[in-house]
Amino acid sequence: MTRQTETGAADWNDRAVLYGYGLFETMRVYRGVPFVFDAHLDRLEASLSSLALNRVPNRVAYRRDVLALAASLDEGAIRLMVTAGNPDMDVAPTHHVAVRALPYSPRLYATGATVCMAREPRNELSMLCRHKTLNQLQNIIEWQAAVKAGSLDCLFLNTTGHLAEGSRSNVFIVKQGRLITPSLSCGILPGIARLMVLDLARQAGLFVTEAPVTTADLFSSDECFLTNSLAEVLPVRQIGTARPQHCPGPITSLLAQRYRQCTDGVTPYALPSLLLSECGDSRT
């Protein structure tokens, strides 16, 4: 799909084109409505402020254009991209809203995904790992290598050797009944789907830990799954040569069901402001 709307004209002198200076949001649309839309806008605005992108159009413009495009979709995905412009060359910032296809096959949720380990580490000390910037070169290169090797995604370790995230996902494991995901200090994007799964897990009374995850724990996990706004909760059947004991396991299945109940409208849902505030000015 290529339908899109934009404000301003694309310019080769825009710093988004020259240097990847800009941000994006990708959100899932259900029955013509972007899911947890305000949470996406909240984290976008926080990142805009943190990265000094203060000249860009405002929330009203984003909301208007995203809702107009989403209304034509029964189910799908929308990408909102914000560019920095270039004040030195009198190039105004722009925002672009486009429809994109859902990249995950329904059968993956039954069979589980295969992932591999990225070749280079994630720098957990970089401020950029907390934001969805347009500069995604490391993710793209590692993801392409993973796909070429037959995997859906790759998982990054950070410079301390602990698990960070996937090239386009957050990662959860289950060990002895505990749900564990890397903490923000491990150098991850605090994804909205990640925050939602943490909230749903706590509502379900699960024992939840945000902490560094060793490769030994990852490779010997009872369950493993990926999250992002398009994939929701996606079970993992193989990590390199290691296989989680269950795929999908009982906790993965429970959280996937609860997530889907929210998106189906069975359970009305809004991310608690407390959860979003945990990400501070680096909400992504």
C-alpha positions as CSV (number, residue, x, y, z in Angstrom):
1,M,0.0,0.0,0.0
2,T,1.3,3.5,-0.8
3,R,-1.5,5.8,0.3
4,Q,-0.1,8.7,2.2
5,T,-0.6,12.3,3.3
6,E,2.0,14.9,4.1
7,T,2.6,18.5,5.1
8,G,5.3,20.3,3.3
9,A,7.3,18.9,0.4
10,A,10.2,16.5,0.7
11,D,13.6,18.2,0.3
12,W,17.0,16.7,-0.3
13,N,18.4,19.3,2.1
14,D,16.2,18.2,4.9
15,R,18.4,16.9,7.8
16,A,16.2,13.8,7.9
17,V,17.5,12.9,4.4
18,L,21.0,14.1,5.0
19,Y,21.6,12.6,8.4
20,G,18.5,10.6,9.5
21,Y,17.6,13.4,11.9
22,G,13.9,12.7,12.5
23,L,11.5,10.4,14.3
24,F,8.8,7.9,13.5
25,E,6.0,6.0,15.1
26,T,4.3,2.9,13.8
27,M,0.9,2.0,15.1
28,R,-1.6,-0.8,14.6
29,V,-5.1,0.1,13.3
30,Y,-8.1,-1.9,14.3
31,R,-11.5,-1.2,12.8
32,G,-10.4,2.2,11.6
33,V,-8.9,3.4,14.9
34,P,-5.2,3.6,15.8
35,F,-4.7,1.5,19.0
36,V,-3.5,3.4,22.1
37,F,-3.0,6.4,19.8
38,D,-2.4,8.9,22.6
39,A,0.4,6.9,24.0
40,H,2.1,7.0,20.6
41,L,1.7,10.7,20.5
42,D,2.9,11.2,24.0
43,R,6.2,9.3,23.4
44,L,6.7,11.1,20.1
45,E,6.4,14.5,21.7
46,A,8.7,13.5,24.5
47,S,11.3,12.4,22.0
48,L,10.8,15.5,19.9
49,S,11.6,17.6,23.0
50,S,14.6,15.4,24.1
51,L,16.2,15.6,20.6
52,A,15.5,19.4,20.2
53,L,13.1,18.9,17.4
54,N,11.0,21.9,18.5
55,R,10.1,23.4,15.1
56,V,8.0,20.5,13.9
57,P,4.2,20.6,13.4
58,N,2.1,20.0,16.5
59,R,0.0,17.2,17.9
60,V,-3.2,18.5,16.4
61,A,-1.7,18.1,12.9
62,Y,-0.5,14.5,13.6
63,R,-3.8,13.5,15.1
64,R,-5.8,14.9,12.2
65,D,-3.8,13.2,9.4
66,V,-3.4,9.9,11.2
67,L,-7.1,9.6,12.0
68,A,-8.1,10.6,8.5
69,L,-5.9,7.8,7.0
70,A,-6.8,5.2,9.6
71,A,-10.5,5.7,9.0
72,S,-10.2,3.9,5.7
73,L,-8.6,0.8,7.2
74,D,-10.4,-2.2,8.8
75,E,-7.0,-3.5,10.0
76,G,-3.5,-2.5,9.1
77,A,-0.7,-0.3,10.1
78,I,0.2,3.4,9.9
79,R,3.6,5.0,10.0
80,L,4.0,8.6,11.1
81,M,7.3,10.2,10.2
82,V,8.6,13.6,11.4
83,T,11.5,15.3,9.8
84,A,13.8,17.9,11.2
85,G,14.0,20.2,8.2
86,N,17.1,22.4,7.9
87,P,17.0,25.9,9.4
88,D,20.4,26.7,7.8
89,M,18.9,26.2,4.4
90,D,15.4,27.4,5.1
91,V,13.9,23.9,4.8
92,A,10.8,23.5,6.9
93,P,10.2,20.4,9.0
94,T,7.5,18.0,7.6
95,H,5.5,15.1,8.8
96,H,4.4,12.2,6.6
97,V,1.6,9.7,7.3
98,A,1.5,6.5,5.3
99,V,-0.3,3.1,5.3
100,R,1.9,0.0,5.5
101,A,1.1,-3.7,5.3
102,L,1.3,-5.9,8.4
103,P,4.5,-7.8,8.1
104,Y,3.7,-10.9,10.3
105,S,2.0,-14.0,8.9
106,P,-0.9,-15.4,11.1
107,R,0.7,-18.8,11.1
108,L,3.7,-17.5,13.0
109,Y,1.6,-17.2,16.1
110,A,1.0,-20.9,16.1
111,T,4.5,-22.1,14.9
112,G,6.6,-19.4,16.6
113,A,9.4,-17.3,15.1
114,T,13.0,-18.2,14.6
115,V,15.5,-15.5,15.7
116,C,19.3,-15.3,15.7
117,M,21.9,-13.2,17.6
118,A,23.1,-9.9,16.1
119,R,26.8,-9.7,15.2
120,E,27.4,-6.3,16.8
121,P,26.4,-5.1,20.2
122,R,23.9,-2.4,21.1
123,N,25.5,0.6,22.8
124,E,23.4,0.9,26.0
125,L,25.1,4.2,26.8
126,S,23.9,6.0,23.7
127,M,20.9,8.3,24.1
128,L,19.7,7.2,20.6
129,C,18.7,3.7,21.7
130,R,15.9,5.3,23.6
131,H,14.3,7.0,20.6
132,K,12.7,5.8,17.3
133,T,14.9,7.9,15.1
134,L,15.0,7.7,11.3
135,N,18.6,6.5,11.6
136,Q,18.1,2.8,11.8
137,L,21.1,1.6,9.9
138,Q,22.5,-0.8,12.5
139,N,19.0,-2.4,12.8
140,I,18.5,-2.7,9.1
141,I,21.9,-4.2,8.4
142,E,21.6,-6.8,11.2
143,W,18.0,-7.6,10.3
144,Q,18.9,-8.2,6.6
145,A,21.6,-10.6,7.7
146,A,19.1,-12.4,10.0
147,V,16.6,-12.8,7.2
148,K,19.2,-14.0,4.8
149,A,20.1,-16.7,7.4
150,G,16.5,-17.7,7.7
151,S,15.4,-15.9,10.8
152,L,12.6,-13.4,11.4
153,D,14.6,-11.1,13.6
154,C,17.9,-10.8,15.4
155,L,18.5,-10.1,19.1
156,F,21.2,-7.7,20.2
157,L,23.4,-8.0,23.3
158,N,24.7,-4.8,24.8
159,T,28.3,-4.0,25.5
160,T,28.1,-5.8,28.9
161,G,27.0,-9.0,27.2
162,H,23.4,-8.8,28.4
163,L,20.3,-9.1,26.3
164,A,19.0,-5.8,24.9
165,E,16.3,-6.1,22.2
166,G,15.5,-7.2,18.7
167,S,16.1,-5.1,15.6
168,R,12.4,-4.3,15.6
169,S,11.1,-5.7,18.9
170,N,11.4,-6.0,22.6
171,V,12.1,-9.4,24.1
172,F,10.6,-11.3,27.0
173,I,11.6,-14.7,28.5
174,V,9.9,-16.9,31.1
175,K,12.1,-18.8,33.6
176,Q,10.6,-20.9,36.4
177,G,7.3,-19.0,36.2
178,R,8.9,-15.5,36.2
179,L,8.4,-13.1,33.3
180,I,11.6,-11.3,32.7
181,T,12.5,-8.5,30.2
182,P,15.6,-6.4,29.9
183,S,15.5,-3.2,31.9
184,L,15.7,0.2,30.3
185,S,19.3,0.5,31.4
186,C,20.2,-2.4,29.1
187,G,19.9,0.0,26.1
188,I,16.4,-0.7,24.8
189,L,13.5,1.1,23.2
190,P,10.8,1.3,25.8
191,G,8.2,0.1,23.4
192,I,4.5,0.7,23.9
193,A,3.6,-3.0,23.4
194,R,6.3,-3.8,26.0
195,L,4.7,-1.4,28.5
196,M,1.3,-2.9,27.8
197,V,2.5,-6.5,28.3
198,L,4.1,-5.5,31.6
199,D,0.9,-3.9,32.7
200,L,-1.3,-6.9,31.6
201,A,1.1,-9.3,33.3
202,R,0.9,-7.5,36.6
203,Q,-2.9,-7.3,36.3
204,A,-2.8,-11.2,35.8
205,G,-0.8,-11.6,39.0
206,L,2.4,-12.8,37.3
207,F,5.8,-12.3,38.8
208,V,7.4,-9.7,36.6
209,T,11.1,-8.6,36.6
210,E,12.8,-5.9,34.5
211,A,16.5,-6.7,34.9
212,P,19.6,-7.6,32.9
213,V,19.2,-11.0,31.1
214,T,22.2,-13.2,30.6
215,T,22.7,-15.3,27.4
216,A,22.6,-18.4,29.6
217,D,19.1,-17.4,30.8
218,L,18.0,-16.6,27.3
219,F,19.1,-19.8,25.8
220,S,17.7,-21.9,28.6
221,S,14.4,-20.1,28.8
222,D,11.1,-21.9,29.3
223,E,9.4,-19.5,27.0
224,C,10.4,-16.5,24.8
225,F,8.4,-14.0,22.9
226,L,8.8,-10.7,21.0
227,T,6.6,-7.6,21.3
228,N,5.9,-4.6,19.2
229,S,2.9,-2.6,18.2
230,L,2.4,-4.6,14.9
231,A,3.3,-8.1,16.1
232,E,1.5,-7.8,19.5
233,V,2.8,-10.9,21.3
234,L,4.8,-13.2,19.0
235,P,6.1,-16.5,20.4
236,V,9.7,-17.6,19.6
237,R,10.4,-21.2,18.9
238,Q,14.2,-21.0,18.3
239,I,17.0,-18.7,19.3
240,G,20.0,-19.6,17.2
241,T,20.4,-23.3,17.9
242,A,18.6,-23.1,21.3
243,R,14.9,-23.9,21.7
244,P,12.7,-22.6,24.5
245,Q,11.0,-25.5,26.3
246,H,7.5,-24.3,25.2
247,C,6.3,-22.5,22.1
248,P,3.9,-21.0,22.6
249,G,4.1,-21.5,26.3
250,P,1.2,-20.9,28.9
251,I,2.3,-17.5,29.9
252,T,2.9,-16.3,26.4
253,S,-0.5,-17.6,25.4
254,L,-2.2,-15.9,28.4
255,L,-0.6,-12.6,27.6
256,A,-1.3,-12.9,23.9
257,Q,-5.0,-13.6,24.7
258,R,-5.3,-10.7,27.1
259,Y,-3.6,-8.4,24.6
260,R,-6.0,-9.5,21.8
261,Q,-9.0,-9.0,24.1
262,C,-7.9,-5.3,24.5
263,T,-7.5,-4.8,20.8
264,D,-10.8,-6.6,20.0
265,G,-12.5,-4.2,22.4
266,V,-13.6,-7.0,24.8
267,T,-11.5,-5.2,27.5
268,P,-11.3,-1.4,27.2
269,Y,-7.7,-0.4,27.6
270,A,-5.5,2.6,28.1
271,L,-1.9,2.6,29.2
272,P,-1.6,3.9,32.7
273,S,0.2,7.3,32.9
274,L,2.4,5.8,35.6
275,L,3.9,3.3,33.1
276,L,4.5,6.0,30.5
277,S,6.2,8.2,33.1
278,E,8.7,5.5,33.8
279,C,10.3,6.3,30.5
280,G,10.6,10.1,31.3
281,D,11.7,12.2,28.3
282,S,13.0,9.1,26.5
283,R,9.6,7.4,25.9
284,T,9.8,5.4,22.7
